[in-house]
Amino acid sequence: MNAFSGGVVELSKKAEGALAGTPAVASATFTVLVTCQVPVVVQTDTAPGDETLATVFSGKVDIGANETIRLDTLRLPVGARCFGVETETGGATRSTVTPSTFADAQPVAAGSPEREQVLTIAAVNTFDAPVRTGALPSTGVGSVGAPALLASLLLLLGGLLLLAGRSAQRRSRAQHS
């Protein structure tokens, strides 16, 4: 059996949701940590035949929205499984990566090195419009509150004092004439 059957990884990124088509999302860079592991049997004098996972690749891959990247330089051995974890979501509301664990990933099957077996990792980010709960943020007159009320009352009081002063002047003139 050929231990290296030509397995390669293909990472795809999809953006969806109400804000997925915005320029900010279209130009964002997302980072997915891609890990490929293969089960191996470790032979020691004290514990013969213990199985463990050996990491054959682990690296961060930068990808844009609605893009697919093939890791062509990575050749995987039979039994290797690859999975991803998104480390930079670009501000997404939700983010999922499939597969996200070794157990969920498909293994590289025995085959010939001339025919590549593609292991796919799909990352999906959802960009929803912000949900407003409760009262809307206050703008305009409502946001000035107490200072505006105080200023209005002071203006009213000032106007009343002016009227009272003029009235007193008229009475004083009328008495002296």
C-alpha positions as CSV (number, residue, x, y, z in Angstrom):
1,M,0.0,0.0,0.0
2,N,1.2,3.5,-0.9
3,A,1.4,5.6,2.3
4,F,1.1,8.8,0.4
5,S,-1.9,8.6,-1.9
6,G,-2.0,12.3,-2.9
7,G,-4.5,13.7,-0.5
8,V,-4.8,17.5,-0.6
9,V,-6.8,20.0,1.4
10,E,-9.3,22.5,-0.1
11,L,-10.5,25.3,2.1
12,S,-13.6,27.3,1.1
13,K,-15.0,30.4,2.7
14,K,-18.6,31.5,2.2
15,A,-20.2,34.8,3.6
16,E,-23.9,34.9,4.0
17,G,-26.6,37.1,5.7
18,A,-28.0,40.6,5.3
19,L,-24.6,42.3,5.4
20,A,-22.6,39.7,3.4
21,G,-22.5,41.8,0.2
22,T,-21.1,44.9,1.9
23,P,-17.7,46.2,0.8
24,A,-16.3,45.6,4.4
25,V,-17.2,41.9,4.2
26,A,-16.1,41.5,0.6
27,S,-12.6,42.9,1.4
28,A,-12.2,41.2,4.8
29,T,-9.6,38.6,5.4
30,F,-10.5,35.6,7.5
31,T,-8.1,33.2,9.2
32,V,-8.7,29.5,9.6
33,L,-6.3,27.2,11.5
34,V,-6.1,24.1,9.4
35,T,-4.8,20.9,11.2
36,C,-4.1,17.5,9.6
37,Q,-3.4,14.5,11.8
38,V,-2.9,10.9,11.3
39,P,-3.3,8.1,13.8
40,V,0.0,6.3,14.6
41,V,0.9,3.4,16.9
42,V,3.7,4.3,19.4
43,Q,5.8,1.4,20.4
44,T,7.7,1.7,23.7
45,D,9.1,-0.8,26.1
46,T,6.4,-0.1,28.7
47,A,3.4,0.5,26.5
48,P,3.4,-1.3,23.2
49,G,0.8,-0.5,20.7
50,D,-0.6,2.8,22.1
51,E,-2.3,4.9,19.4
52,T,-1.9,8.6,19.3
53,L,-2.4,11.4,16.8
54,A,0.6,12.8,14.9
55,T,0.2,16.2,13.4
56,V,1.4,16.3,9.8
57,F,0.3,19.9,9.2
58,S,-0.9,22.8,11.3
59,G,-1.0,26.3,10.0
60,K,-3.1,29.4,9.7
61,V,-4.6,30.0,6.3
62,D,-5.8,33.5,5.3
63,I,-8.8,33.5,2.9
64,G,-11.3,36.0,1.5
65,A,-15.1,35.9,1.4
66,N,-16.5,33.5,-1.2
67,E,-13.0,32.2,-2.0
68,T,-11.6,28.6,-2.3
69,I,-8.0,27.9,-1.6
70,R,-6.3,24.6,-2.4
71,L,-3.2,23.7,-0.3
72,D,-1.4,22.1,-3.3
73,T,2.0,21.7,-1.6
74,L,0.5,19.6,1.2
75,R,0.5,15.9,0.4
76,L,-1.3,13.8,3.0
77,P,-0.6,10.2,4.0
78,V,-3.3,7.5,4.1
79,G,-5.5,7.8,7.2
80,A,-4.8,11.6,7.6
81,R,-7.8,13.7,8.5
82,C,-8.0,17.5,8.2
83,F,-10.2,19.9,10.1
84,G,-10.3,23.7,10.7
85,V,-11.0,26.2,13.4
86,E,-11.6,29.9,12.5
87,T,-9.4,32.2,14.5
88,E,-10.4,35.5,12.7
89,T,-14.1,35.8,11.9
90,G,-14.1,39.3,10.4
91,G,-16.8,40.5,12.8
92,A,-19.3,37.8,11.8
93,T,-22.5,37.2,13.8
94,R,-22.0,33.5,13.5
95,S,-19.1,31.3,12.2
96,T,-19.0,27.6,11.5
97,V,-16.3,25.3,10.1
98,T,-17.0,21.8,8.9
99,P,-15.3,19.6,9.8
100,S,-14.0,21.2,13.0
101,T,-12.6,18.1,14.8
102,F,-10.5,15.1,13.9
103,A,-13.5,12.8,14.6
104,D,-15.7,14.6,12.1
105,A,-13.1,14.7,9.3
106,Q,-12.9,12.3,6.4
107,P,-9.7,10.2,6.1
108,V,-7.4,10.0,3.1
109,A,-8.2,6.6,1.6
110,A,-5.7,4.3,0.0
111,G,-5.3,5.0,-3.7
112,S,-2.8,6.0,-6.3
113,P,-0.6,9.2,-6.1
114,E,-1.7,10.1,-9.6
115,R,-5.2,10.8,-8.5
116,E,-5.6,13.4,-5.8
117,Q,-8.2,12.9,-3.1
118,V,-9.5,16.3,-2.0
119,L,-10.4,16.8,1.6
120,T,-12.7,19.8,1.9
121,I,-13.0,22.2,4.8
122,A,-15.9,24.6,4.6
123,A,-16.0,27.8,6.6
124,V,-19.3,29.8,6.7
125,N,-19.7,33.2,8.3
126,T,-23.0,34.9,8.7
127,F,-23.2,38.7,8.8
128,D,-26.7,39.7,10.1
129,A,-27.9,43.3,10.5
130,P,-27.7,44.4,14.1
131,V,-30.9,43.6,16.0
132,R,-32.2,46.5,17.9
133,T,-33.9,45.7,21.2
134,G,-35.7,48.1,23.5
135,A,-35.8,51.8,22.8
136,L,-34.0,53.3,19.9
137,P,-31.1,55.6,20.7
138,S,-32.2,59.1,21.3
139,T,-31.3,61.8,18.9
140,G,-32.3,65.5,18.5
141,V,-34.2,67.3,21.2
142,G,-34.9,64.2,23.3
143,S,-31.2,63.7,23.9
144,V,-30.7,67.1,25.4
145,G,-33.1,66.5,28.3
146,A,-32.8,68.5,31.5
147,P,-30.4,71.2,30.2
148,A,-32.9,72.2,27.5
149,L,-35.7,72.3,29.9
150,L,-33.7,74.5,32.3
151,A,-32.8,76.9,29.6
152,S,-36.4,77.2,28.5
153,L,-37.5,77.9,32.0
154,L,-34.8,80.5,32.5
155,L,-35.9,82.3,29.2
156,L,-39.5,82.2,30.3
157,L,-38.6,83.7,33.7
158,G,-36.4,86.4,32.1
159,G,-39.3,87.3,29.8
160,L,-41.7,87.6,32.8
161,L,-39.2,89.8,34.7
162,L,-38.9,92.1,31.7
163,L,-42.7,92.4,31.4
164,A,-43.0,93.1,35.2
165,G,-40.3,95.8,35.0
166,R,-41.9,97.6,32.1
167,S,-45.3,97.5,33.8
168,A,-43.7,99.0,37.0
169,Q,-42.1,101.8,34.9
170,R,-45.4,102.7,33.3
171,R,-47.1,102.9,36.6
172,S,-44.4,105.0,38.0
173,R,-44.6,107.4,35.1
174,A,-48.4,107.6,35.3
175,Q,-48.1,108.5,39.0
176,H,-45.5,111.3,38.4
177,S,-47.3,112.9,35.5
